[in-house]
Amino acid sequence: MTIGMAAQNMLWLTSPVAVYALVLRWRAKIGVVDIVRRLGLPVGDLRLYPISIAISLLMGALSVWMSSRTSDFKGSMIAPCVGVPPTWENIIGVFAYGTLATGFPEELLFRGLIAGACFRRQSFWKANFIQAGIFTLPHLLILLVAPSLWALAICAPMGLGLIMGWLRHSSGSIW
Protein backbone atom coordinates (compact mmCIF):
# COMPACT_ATOMS: atom_id res chain seq x y z
CA MET A 1 0.00 0.00 0.00
CA THR A 2 1.54 3.27 -1.02
CA ILE A 3 0.92 6.83 0.01
CA GLY A 4 0.44 7.61 -3.68
CA MET A 5 -2.52 5.19 -3.92
CA ALA A 6 -4.09 6.70 -0.82
CA ALA A 7 -3.64 10.24 -2.15
CA GLN A 8 -5.14 9.33 -5.53
CA ASN A 9 -8.16 7.76 -3.84
CA MET A 10 -8.69 10.80 -1.63
CA LEU A 11 -8.33 13.18 -4.57
CA TRP A 12 -10.69 11.15 -6.77
CA LEU A 13 -13.44 11.00 -4.12
CA THR A 14 -13.16 14.53 -2.75
CA SER A 15 -12.82 16.47 -6.03
CA PRO A 16 -16.61 16.59 -6.69
CA VAL A 17 -17.14 17.86 -3.14
CA ALA A 18 -14.56 20.60 -3.61
CA VAL A 19 -16.13 21.68 -6.91
CA TYR A 20 -19.59 21.69 -5.27
CA ALA A 21 -18.31 23.83 -2.39
CA LEU A 22 -16.60 26.29 -4.73
CA VAL A 23 -19.71 26.64 -6.94
CA LEU A 24 -21.92 27.23 -3.91
CA ARG A 25 -19.49 29.75 -2.47
CA TRP A 26 -18.84 31.87 -5.53
CA ARG A 27 -21.85 31.34 -7.76
CA ALA A 28 -24.67 30.96 -5.23
CA LYS A 29 -22.96 33.19 -2.62
CA ILE A 30 -23.59 30.65 0.13
CA GLY A 31 -21.48 31.07 3.25
CA VAL A 32 -18.86 28.59 4.41
CA VAL A 33 -20.86 27.64 7.54
CA ASP A 34 -23.89 26.68 5.42
CA ILE A 35 -21.71 24.73 2.97
CA VAL A 36 -20.17 22.82 5.89
CA ARG A 37 -23.68 22.08 7.22
CA ARG A 38 -24.91 20.92 3.79
CA LEU A 39 -21.98 18.52 3.55
CA GLY A 40 -22.77 17.04 6.97
CA LEU A 41 -19.50 18.14 8.54
CA PRO A 42 -20.83 19.49 11.86
CA VAL A 43 -20.47 17.15 14.83
CA GLY A 44 -24.17 16.21 14.85
CA ASP A 45 -26.00 14.10 17.43
CA LEU A 46 -23.39 12.46 19.66
CA ARG A 47 -25.87 9.80 20.83
CA LEU A 48 -25.57 8.12 17.42
CA TYR A 49 -21.76 7.90 17.48
CA PRO A 50 -21.67 4.46 19.19
CA ILE A 51 -23.75 3.04 16.33
CA SER A 52 -21.37 4.52 13.78
CA ILE A 53 -18.32 3.20 15.64
CA ALA A 54 -19.87 -0.27 15.94
CA ILE A 55 -20.61 -0.32 12.19
CA SER A 56 -17.05 0.76 11.40
CA LEU A 57 -15.58 -1.98 13.58
CA LEU A 58 -17.94 -4.56 12.09
CA MET A 59 -17.02 -3.53 8.54
CA GLY A 60 -13.32 -3.68 9.41
CA ALA A 61 -13.71 -7.17 10.87
CA LEU A 62 -15.75 -8.27 7.84
CA SER A 63 -13.07 -6.95 5.48
CA VAL A 64 -10.34 -8.82 7.34
CA TRP A 65 -12.42 -12.00 7.38
CA MET A 66 -13.26 -11.74 3.66
CA SER A 67 -9.66 -11.06 2.67
CA SER A 68 -8.50 -14.09 4.65
CA ARG A 69 -11.02 -16.33 2.86
CA THR A 70 -10.22 -15.50 -0.75
CA SER A 71 -7.38 -14.62 -3.05
CA ASP A 72 -9.79 -12.88 -5.42
CA PHE A 73 -8.62 -9.43 -4.32
CA LYS A 74 -5.57 -9.53 -6.61
CA GLY A 75 -5.64 -6.41 -8.74
CA SER A 76 -8.11 -4.66 -6.46
CA MET A 77 -7.60 -1.49 -4.48
CA ILE A 78 -7.32 -3.40 -1.21
CA ALA A 79 -4.79 -5.93 -2.58
CA PRO A 80 -1.87 -4.33 -0.66
CA CYS A 81 -3.74 -5.00 2.61
CA VAL A 82 -4.51 -8.66 1.86
CA GLY A 83 -2.29 -11.29 3.42
CA VAL A 84 -0.17 -8.91 5.48
CA PRO A 85 0.89 -10.31 8.85
CA PRO A 86 -1.27 -8.99 11.72
CA THR A 87 1.41 -6.87 13.39
CA TRP A 88 0.43 -3.70 15.22
CA GLU A 89 2.18 -1.64 12.55
CA ASN A 90 0.17 -3.33 9.77
CA ILE A 91 -3.11 -3.11 11.68
CA ILE A 92 -2.60 0.61 12.28
CA GLY A 93 -1.58 1.11 8.63
CA VAL A 94 -4.62 -0.74 7.28
CA PHE A 95 -6.91 1.13 9.70
CA ALA A 96 -5.42 4.48 8.67
CA TYR A 97 -5.75 3.58 4.99
CA GLY A 98 -9.33 2.42 5.43
CA THR A 99 -10.32 5.46 7.46
CA LEU A 100 -8.40 8.30 5.84
CA ALA A 101 -8.01 7.16 2.24
CA THR A 102 -11.32 5.34 1.82
CA GLY A 103 -13.82 5.82 4.65
CA PHE A 104 -13.79 9.59 5.12
CA PRO A 105 -13.65 10.49 1.40
CA GLU A 106 -16.48 8.01 0.65
CA GLU A 107 -18.65 9.41 3.45
CA LEU A 108 -17.93 12.97 2.32
CA LEU A 109 -18.93 12.19 -1.26
CA PHE A 110 -21.80 9.75 -0.80
CA ARG A 111 -23.35 10.80 2.53
CA GLY A 112 -22.13 14.40 2.59
CA LEU A 113 -22.69 15.58 -0.98
CA ILE A 114 -25.05 13.07 -2.59
CA ALA A 115 -27.23 12.12 0.40
CA GLY A 116 -27.32 15.73 1.60
CA ALA A 117 -28.63 16.90 -1.79
CA CYS A 118 -31.12 14.00 -2.01
CA PHE A 119 -32.46 14.57 1.51
CA ARG A 120 -33.11 18.24 0.73
CA ARG A 121 -35.14 17.35 -2.38
CA GLN A 122 -36.86 13.99 -1.74
CA SER A 123 -38.67 12.10 0.98
CA PHE A 124 -36.35 10.28 3.39
CA TRP A 125 -36.92 6.78 2.00
CA LYS A 126 -36.63 7.76 -1.65
CA ALA A 127 -33.51 9.84 -0.98
CA ASN A 128 -31.94 7.10 1.13
CA PHE A 129 -32.46 4.44 -1.54
CA ILE A 130 -31.10 6.77 -4.23
CA GLN A 131 -27.89 7.56 -2.32
CA ALA A 132 -27.41 3.89 -1.31
CA GLY A 133 -27.86 2.81 -4.93
CA ILE A 134 -25.33 5.37 -6.13
CA PHE A 135 -22.97 4.17 -3.36
CA THR A 136 -23.37 0.59 -4.62
CA LEU A 137 -22.48 1.39 -8.24
CA PRO A 138 -18.69 1.78 -7.88
CA HIS A 139 -18.59 -1.27 -5.61
CA LEU A 140 -19.83 -3.34 -8.55
CA LEU A 141 -16.28 -3.06 -9.91
CA ILE A 142 -15.40 -5.79 -7.40
CA LEU A 143 -17.19 -8.15 -9.79
CA LEU A 144 -14.50 -7.50 -12.43
CA VAL A 145 -11.80 -9.04 -10.25
CA ALA A 146 -13.91 -11.39 -8.13
CA PRO A 147 -17.32 -12.40 -9.54
CA SER A 148 -17.75 -14.85 -6.66
CA LEU A 149 -17.96 -11.90 -4.24
CA TRP A 150 -21.31 -10.68 -5.58
CA ALA A 151 -22.74 -10.40 -2.04
CA LEU A 152 -19.84 -8.15 -1.07
CA ALA A 153 -20.30 -6.09 -4.23
CA ILE A 154 -24.08 -5.67 -4.08
CA CYS A 155 -25.69 -6.53 -0.74
CA ALA A 156 -23.03 -5.13 1.60
CA PRO A 157 -22.74 -1.68 -0.03
CA MET A 158 -26.51 -1.31 -0.43
CA GLY A 159 -27.22 -2.33 3.16
CA LEU A 160 -24.38 -0.24 4.54
CA GLY A 161 -25.43 2.70 2.38
CA LEU A 162 -28.98 2.53 3.77
CA ILE A 163 -27.76 2.36 7.37
CA MET A 164 -25.19 5.12 6.93
CA GLY A 165 -27.79 7.23 5.09
CA TRP A 166 -30.15 6.83 8.03
CA LEU A 167 -27.35 7.86 10.41
CA ARG A 168 -26.54 10.88 8.23
CA HIS A 169 -30.17 11.94 8.14
CA SER A 170 -30.81 11.28 11.85
CA SER A 171 -27.66 12.95 13.14
CA GLY A 172 -27.19 15.66 10.51
CA SER A 173 -23.55 14.59 10.26
CA ILE A 174 -21.32 12.24 8.31
CA TRP A 175 -19.18 11.64 11.38
Accessible surface in RSA format (square Angstrom, percent):
REM  Atomic radii and reference values for relative SASA: ProtOr
REM  Chains: A
REM  Algorithm: Lee & Richards
REM  Probe-radius: 1.40
REM  Slices: 20
REM RES _ NUM      All-atoms   Total-Side   Main-Chain    Non-polar    All polar
REM                ABS   REL    ABS   REL    ABS   REL    ABS   REL    ABS   REL
RES MET A   1    91.31  47.3  36.62  24.2  54.69 130.2  34.29  29.2  57.02  75.5
RES THR A   2    78.71  56.0  73.39  74.4   5.32  12.7  73.70  99.0   5.01   7.6
RES ILE A   3   155.82  88.7 149.58 111.4   6.24  15.0 151.53 109.1   4.29  11.6
RES GLY A   4    42.47  52.4   0.00   N/A  42.47  52.4  36.88 101.2   5.59  12.5
RES MET A   5    59.77  31.0  53.80  35.6   5.97  14.2  36.10  30.7  23.68  31.4
RES ALA A   6    19.22  17.7  19.22  29.7   0.00   0.0  19.22  27.1   0.00   0.0
RES ALA A   7    54.40  50.0  46.22  71.3   8.18  18.6  51.01  71.8   3.39   9.0
RES GLN A   8   128.37  71.8 123.32  90.1   5.05  12.0  41.22  87.7  87.15  66.1
RES ASN A   9    15.15  10.4   9.50   9.2   5.66  13.6   7.34  17.7   7.81   7.6
RES MET A  10    74.57  38.6  74.47  49.3   0.10   0.2  57.57  48.9  16.99  22.5
RES LEU A  11   123.34  68.7 120.22  86.0   3.13   7.9 122.88  86.3   0.46   1.2
RES TRP A  12   197.96  79.4 187.71  90.9  10.24  24.1 164.77  87.9  33.19  53.8
RES LEU A  13    17.62   9.8  17.62  12.6   0.00   0.0  17.62  12.4   0.00   0.0
RES THR A  14    34.49  24.5  33.85  34.3   0.64   1.5  20.27  27.2  14.22  21.5
RES SER A  15    45.66  38.6  40.85  54.5   4.81  11.1  33.90  72.2  11.76  16.5
RES PRO A  16    57.45  41.9  47.70  43.5   9.75  35.4  54.53  45.0   2.92  18.1
RES VAL A  17     7.73   5.1   7.73   7.0   0.00   0.0   7.73   6.7   0.00   0.0
RES ALA A  18    51.96  47.8  45.23  69.8   6.73  15.3  51.54  72.6   0.42   1.1
RES VAL A  19    90.04  59.2  89.47  81.0   0.57   1.4  90.04  78.2   0.00   0.0
RES TYR A  20    44.23  20.7  38.69  22.0   5.55  14.4  43.58  32.7   0.66   0.8
RES ALA A  21    24.77  22.8  24.10  37.2   0.67   1.5  24.37  34.3   0.40   1.1
RES LEU A  22    91.74  51.1  89.48  64.0   2.25   5.7  90.39  63.5   1.35   3.6
RES VAL A  23    79.79  52.5  75.74  68.6   4.04   9.7  79.73  69.3   0.05   0.1
RES LEU A  24    18.56  10.3  18.56  13.3   0.00   0.0  18.56  13.0   0.00   0.0
RES ARG A  25    99.39  41.7  96.58  49.2   2.81   6.7  12.71  17.4  86.68  52.5
RES TRP A  26   159.66  64.1 152.43  73.8   7.22  17.0 125.09  66.7  34.56  56.1
RES ARG A  27   202.88  85.2 175.75  89.6  27.13  64.6  55.13  75.3 147.75  89.5
RES ALA A  28    53.59  49.3  26.39  40.7  27.21  61.9  35.77  50.4  17.83  47.2
RES LYS A  29   157.51  76.8 132.76  81.5  24.75  58.9  99.40  89.5  58.11  61.9
RES ILE A  30    30.92  17.6  27.36  20.4   3.56   8.6  30.92  22.3   0.00   0.0
RES GLY A  31    34.69  42.8   0.00   N/A  34.69  42.8  26.27  72.1   8.43  18.9
RES VAL A  32    89.33  58.8  85.16  77.1   4.17  10.0  85.23  74.1   4.09  11.1
RES VAL A  33   128.04  84.3 125.01 113.2   3.04   7.3 126.98 110.3   1.07   2.9
RES ASP A  34    41.62  29.2  38.38  38.2   3.24   7.7  22.04  51.9  19.59  19.5
RES ILE A  35    10.49   6.0  10.49   7.8   0.00   0.0  10.49   7.6   0.00   0.0
RES VAL A  36    52.51  34.6  52.51  47.5   0.00   0.0  52.51  45.6   0.00   0.0
RES ARG A  37   129.32  54.3 125.61  64.0   3.71   8.8  58.64  80.1  70.67  42.8
RES ARG A  38    50.54  21.2  48.62  24.8   1.92   4.6   1.87   2.6  48.67  29.5
RES LEU A  39     7.93   4.4   7.93   5.7   0.00   0.0   7.93   5.6   0.00   0.0
RES GLY A  40     0.00   0.0   0.00   N/A   0.00   0.0   0.00   0.0   0.00   0.0
RES LEU A  41    47.61  26.5  36.46  26.1  11.15  28.0  36.46  25.6  11.15  30.0
RES PRO A  42    51.61  37.6  41.76  38.1   9.84  35.8  51.61  42.6   0.00   0.0
RES VAL A  43    88.31  58.1  85.24  77.2   3.07   7.4  85.27  74.1   3.04   8.2
RES GLY A  44    32.81  40.5   0.00   N/A  32.81  40.5  14.51  39.8  18.31  41.0
RES ASP A  45    39.45  27.6  29.66  29.5   9.79  23.1  20.30  47.8  19.14  19.1
RES LEU A  46   113.30  63.1 103.70  74.2   9.60  24.1 103.70  72.8   9.60  25.8
RES ARG A  47   195.78  82.2 173.72  88.6  22.06  52.5  85.74 117.2 110.04  66.7
RES LEU A  48    27.86  15.5  27.15  19.4   0.71   1.8  27.48  19.3   0.38   1.0
RES TYR A  49    54.89  25.6  54.74  31.1   0.15   0.4  51.90  39.0   2.99   3.7
RES PRO A  50    85.51  62.3  77.35  70.5   8.16  29.6  81.30  67.1   4.21  26.1
RES ILE A  51    69.92  39.8  66.59  49.6   3.32   8.0  69.88  50.3   0.04   0.1
RES SER A  52    16.05  13.6  16.04  21.4   0.01   0.0   6.57  14.0   9.49  13.3
RES ILE A  53   100.82  57.4  99.29  74.0   1.54   3.7 100.82  72.6   0.00   0.0
RES ALA A  54    58.25  53.6  49.75  76.8   8.50  19.3  54.56  76.8   3.69   9.8
RES ILE A  55    23.78  13.5  23.01  17.1   0.77   1.9  23.68  17.1   0.10   0.3
RES SER A  56    65.46  55.3  50.30  67.1  15.16  34.9  34.74  74.0  30.71  43.0
RES LEU A  57   119.45  66.5 112.03  80.1   7.42  18.6 114.45  80.4   5.00  13.5
RES LEU A  58   119.63  66.6 115.20  82.4   4.43  11.1 119.17  83.7   0.46   1.2
RES MET A  59    50.31  26.1  50.00  33.1   0.30   0.7  38.12  32.4  12.19  16.2
RES GLY A  60    36.27  44.7   0.00   N/A  36.27  44.7  35.08  96.3   1.19   2.7
RES ALA A  61    61.35  56.4  48.22  74.4  13.13  29.9  56.14  79.1   5.21  13.8
RES LEU A  62    59.63  33.2  55.61  39.8   4.03  10.1  59.02  41.5   0.61   1.6
RES SER A  63    54.68  46.2  49.77  66.4   4.90  11.3  27.43  58.4  27.24  38.2
RES VAL A  64    97.81  64.4  96.05  87.0   1.76   4.2  97.63  84.8   0.18   0.5
RES TRP A  65   124.79  50.1 120.89  58.5   3.90   9.2 115.00  61.3   9.80  15.9
RES MET A  66    28.28  14.6  28.28  18.7   0.00   0.0  17.48  14.9  10.80  14.3
RES SER A  67    20.37  17.2  15.56  20.8   4.81  11.1   4.02   8.6  16.35  22.9
RES SER A  68    76.93  65.0  38.57  51.5  38.36  88.4  44.74  95.3  32.19  45.1
RES ARG A  69   155.55  65.3 120.62  61.5  34.94  83.2  45.32  61.9 110.23  66.8
RES THR A  70    29.32  20.9  14.00  14.2  15.33  36.5  18.93  25.4  10.40  15.7
RES SER A  71    71.98  60.8  59.99  80.1  11.98  27.6  34.76  74.0  37.22  52.1
RES ASP A  72    49.23  34.5  43.39  43.2   5.83  13.8   6.26  14.7  42.97  42.9
RES PHE A  73     9.23   4.6   8.94   5.5   0.30   0.8   9.15   5.5   0.08   0.2
RES LYS A  74   154.38  75.3 141.61  86.9  12.77  30.4 103.29  93.0  51.09  54.4
RES GLY A  75    73.78  91.0   0.00   N/A  73.78  91.0  38.41 105.4  35.37  79.2
RES SER A  76    26.05  22.0  12.40  16.5  13.65  31.4  18.92  40.3   7.13  10.0
RES MET A  77    89.41  46.3  75.38  49.9  14.03  33.4  47.53  40.4  41.88  55.5
RES ILE A  78    62.58  35.6  62.37  46.5   0.21   0.5  62.37  44.9   0.21   0.6
RES ALA A  79    33.85  31.1  22.69  35.0  11.16  25.4  23.61  33.2  10.24  27.1
RES PRO A  80    41.48  30.2  19.29  17.6  22.19  80.7  32.22  26.6   9.26  57.5
RES CYS A  81    22.88  17.3  12.24  13.6  10.65  25.0   9.82  24.9  13.06  14.1
RES VAL A  82    40.26  26.5  23.66  21.4  16.60  40.0  23.71  20.6  16.54  44.9
RES GLY A  83    76.94  94.9   0.00   N/A  76.94  94.9  40.91 112.3  36.03  80.7
RES VAL A  84    58.49  38.5  42.01  38.0  16.48  39.7  43.86  38.1  14.64  39.7
RES PRO A  85    82.90  60.4  76.88  70.1   6.02  21.9  82.90  68.4   0.00   0.0
RES PRO A  86   116.69  85.0  94.36  86.0  22.34  81.2  98.64  81.4  18.05 112.2
RES THR A  87    68.01  48.4  60.72  61.6   7.29  17.4  65.15  87.5   2.85   4.3
RES TRP A  88   195.53  78.5 192.06  93.0   3.47   8.1 161.95  86.4  33.57  54.5
RES GLU A  89   145.63  83.6 132.70 100.4  12.93  30.8  52.24 101.0  93.40  76.3
RES ASN A  90    43.20  29.8  39.01  37.7   4.19  10.1   5.93  14.3  37.27  36.0
RES ILE A  91    81.77  46.5  77.34  57.6   4.43  10.7  80.76  58.2   1.01   2.7
RES ILE A  92   111.29  63.3 110.09  82.0   1.20   2.9 111.23  80.1   0.05   0.1
RES GLY A  93    26.94  33.2   0.00   N/A  26.94  33.2  24.56  67.4   2.39   5.3
RES VAL A  94    46.71  30.7  45.68  41.4   1.03   2.5  45.68  39.7   1.03   2.8
RES PHE A  95   133.93  67.0 126.46  78.3   7.47  19.4 133.30  80.8   0.63   1.8
RES ALA A  96    36.66  33.7  33.56  51.8   3.09   7.0  36.16  50.9   0.49   1.3
RES TYR A  97    16.81   7.8  10.48   6.0   6.33  16.5  15.81  11.9   1.00   1.2
RES GLY A  98    33.77  41.6   0.00   N/A  33.77  41.6  27.42  75.2   6.35  14.2
RES THR A  99    55.47  39.5  50.99  51.7   4.48  10.7  47.16  63.3   8.31  12.6
RES LEU A 100   107.96  60.1 107.50  76.9   0.46   1.2 107.73  75.7   0.23   0.6
RES ALA A 101     1.66   1.5   1.66   2.6   0.00   0.0   1.66   2.3   0.00   0.0
RES THR A 102    32.99  23.5  32.99  33.4   0.00   0.0  30.46  40.9   2.52   3.8
RES GLY A 103    25.94  32.0   0.00   N/A  25.94  32.0  25.92  71.1   0.02   0.0
RES PHE A 104    61.40  30.7  55.32  34.3   6.08  15.8  59.61  36.1   1.78   5.1
RES PRO A 105     0.03   0.0   0.03   0.0   0.00   0.0   0.03   0.0   0.00   0.0
RES GLU A 106    31.92  18.3  31.92  24.2   0.00   0.0   0.81   1.6  31.11  25.4
RES GLU A 107    27.99  16.1  27.99  21.2   0.00   0.0  16.14  31.2  11.85   9.7
RES LEU A 108    15.94   8.9  15.94  11.4   0.00   0.0  15.94  11.2   0.00   0.0
RES LEU A 109    21.05  11.7  21.05  15.1   0.00   0.0  21.05  14.8   0.00   0.0
RES PHE A 110     9.70   4.9   9.70   6.0   0.00   0.0   9.70   5.9   0.00   0.0
RES ARG A 111     1.32   0.6   1.32   0.7   0.00   0.0   1.27   1.7   0.05   0.0
RES GLY A 112     0.47   0.6   0.00   N/A   0.47   0.6   0.00   0.0   0.47   1.1
RES LEU A 113    24.87  13.9  23.62  16.9   1.26   3.2  24.37  17.1   0.51   1.4
RES ILE A 114    34.24  19.5  31.56  23.5   2.68   6.5  34.24  24.7   0.00   0.0
RES ALA A 115     0.00   0.0   0.00   0.0   0.00   0.0   0.00   0.0   0.00   0.0
RES GLY A 116     2.83   3.5   0.00   N/A   2.83   3.5   2.45   6.7   0.38   0.8
RES ALA A 117    26.35  24.2  26.33  40.6   0.02   0.0  26.33  37.1   0.02   0.0
RES CYS A 118    18.51  14.0  15.59  17.4   2.92   6.9   2.92   7.4  15.59  16.8
RES PHE A 119    31.89  16.0  12.38   7.7  19.51  50.8  13.04   7.9  18.85  53.9
RES ARG A 120    95.75  40.2  57.20  29.2  38.55  91.8  55.68  76.1  40.07  24.3
RES ARG A 121   164.37  69.0 130.25  66.4  34.12  81.2  63.95  87.4 100.43  60.9
RES GLN A 122    70.30  39.3  52.20  38.1  18.10  43.1   9.98  21.3  60.31  45.7
RES SER A 123    75.59  63.9  56.52  75.4  19.08  43.9  56.85 121.1  18.75  26.3
RES PHE A 124    44.42  22.2  34.18  21.2  10.24  26.6  35.63  21.6   8.79  25.1
RES TRP A 125   164.87  66.2 164.54  79.6   0.32   0.8 138.64  73.9  26.23  42.5
RES LYS A 126   118.48  57.8 109.80  67.4   8.68  20.7  68.08  61.3  50.40  53.7
RES ALA A 127     0.00   0.0   0.00   0.0   0.00   0.0   0.00   0.0   0.00   0.0
RES ASN A 128     1.64   1.1   1.64   1.6   0.00   0.0   0.00   0.0   1.64   1.6
RES PHE A 129   100.66  50.4  96.00  59.5   4.66  12.1  96.46  58.5   4.20  12.0
RES ILE A 130    63.99  36.4  56.40  42.0   7.59  18.3  63.39  45.6   0.60   1.6
RES GLN A 131     0.01   0.0   0.00   0.0   0.01   0.0   0.00   0.0   0.01   0.0
RES ALA A 132     0.00   0.0   0.00   0.0   0.00   0.0   0.00   0.0   0.00   0.0
RES GLY A 133    24.80  30.6   0.00   N/A  24.80  30.6  22.84  62.7   1.96   4.4
RES ILE A 134    62.03  35.3  61.17  45.6   0.86   2.1  61.17  44.0   0.86   2.3
RES PHE A 135     5.11   2.6   5.11   3.2   0.00   0.0   5.11   3.1   0.00   0.0
RES THR A 136    12.19   8.7  12.19  12.4   0.00   0.0  12.19  16.4   0.00   0.0
RES LEU A 137   110.79  61.7 103.18  73.8   7.61  19.1 103.47  72.7   7.32  19.7
RES PRO A 138    60.51  44.1  48.77  44.5  11.75  42.7  54.41  44.9   6.10  37.9
RES HIS A 139    39.36  21.5  36.40  25.3   2.96   7.6  27.03  27.9  12.33  14.3
RES LEU A 140    61.07  34.0  56.53  40.4   4.55  11.4  56.85  39.9   4.22  11.4
RES LEU A 141   113.54  63.2 109.06  78.0   4.47  11.2 109.77  77.1   3.77  10.1
RES ILE A 142    39.22  22.3  36.30  27.0   2.91   7.0  38.68  27.9   0.53   1.5
RES LEU A 143    52.33  29.1  45.80  32.8   6.53  16.4  46.07  32.4   6.26  16.8
RES LEU A 144   143.52  79.9 111.50  79.8  32.01  80.5 114.18  80.2  29.34  79.0
RES VAL A 145    58.67  38.6  34.89  31.6  23.78  57.3  40.60  35.3  18.08  49.0
RES ALA A 146     0.50   0.5   0.05   0.1   0.45   1.0   0.50   0.7   0.00   0.0
RES PRO A 147    96.18  70.1  88.25  80.4   7.93  28.8  88.56  73.1   7.62  47.4
RES SER A 148    80.30  67.9  51.75  69.1  28.56  65.8  56.46 120.2  23.84  33.4
RES LEU A 149    16.02   8.9  13.41   9.6   2.61   6.6  16.02  11.2   0.00   0.0
RES TRP A 150   144.69  58.1 144.69  70.0   0.00   0.0 116.65  62.2  28.04  45.5
RES ALA A 151    47.54  43.7  45.82  70.7   1.73   3.9  45.88  64.6   1.67   4.4
RES LEU A 152    33.12  18.4  27.29  19.5   5.82  14.6  29.68  20.8   3.44   9.3
RES ALA A 153     0.00   0.0   0.00   0.0   0.00   0.0   0.00   0.0   0.00   0.0
RES ILE A 154    73.36  41.7  73.36  54.7   0.00   0.0  73.36  52.8   0.00   0.0
RES CYS A 155    70.76  53.5  59.30  66.1  11.46  26.9  30.11  76.3  40.65  43.8
RES ALA A 156    27.21  25.0  14.12  21.8  13.09  29.8  25.51  35.9   1.69   4.5
RES PRO A 157     6.50   4.7   3.97   3.6   2.53   9.2   6.43   5.3   0.07   0.5
RES MET A 158    52.88  27.4  52.88  35.0   0.00   0.0  48.60  41.3   4.28   5.7
RES GLY A 159    29.38  36.2   0.00   N/A  29.38  36.2  28.44  78.0   0.94   2.1
RES LEU A 160    34.24  19.1  30.33  21.7   3.90   9.8  31.56  22.2   2.68   7.2
RES GLY A 161     0.00   0.0   0.00   N/A   0.00   0.0   0.00   0.0   0.00   0.0
RES LEU A 162    41.49  23.1  39.84  28.5   1.65   4.1  40.17  28.2   1.33   3.6
RES ILE A 163    81.17  46.2  78.28  58.3   2.89   7.0  81.17  58.5   0.00   0.0
RES MET A 164    21.45  11.1  19.78  13.1   1.67   4.0  19.78  16.8   1.67   2.2
RES GLY A 165     0.00   0.0   0.00   N/A   0.00   0.0   0.00   0.0   0.00   0.0
RES TRP A 166   102.22  41.0 102.22  49.5   0.00   0.0  80.17  42.7  22.05  35.8
RES LEU A 167    10.62   5.9  10.62   7.6   0.00   0.0  10.62   7.5   0.00   0.0
RES ARG A 168    20.32   8.5  19.39   9.9   0.94   2.2   1.33   1.8  18.99  11.5
RES HIS A 169    90.64  49.5  71.43  49.7  19.21  49.1  43.18  44.5  47.46  55.2
RES SER A 170    50.43  42.6  18.24  24.3  32.18  74.1  18.99  40.4  31.44  44.0
RES SER A 171    17.45  14.7   6.65   8.9  10.80  24.9   4.55   9.7  12.90  18.1
RES GLY A 172    33.76  41.6   0.00   N/A  33.76  41.6  26.27  72.1   7.49  16.8
RES SER A 173     4.77   4.0   0.71   0.9   4.06   9.4   0.71   1.5   4.06   5.7
RES ILE A 174    13.98   8.0   0.76   0.6  13.22  31.9   3.58   2.6  10.41  28.2
RES TRP A 175   129.08  51.8 101.57  49.2  27.51  64.6 107.73  57.4  21.34  34.6
END  Absolute sums over single chains surface
CHAIN  1 A    10455.5       8811.1       1644.4       7915.2       2540.3
END  Absolute sums over all chains
TOTAL         10455.5       8811.1       1644.4       7915.2       2540.3
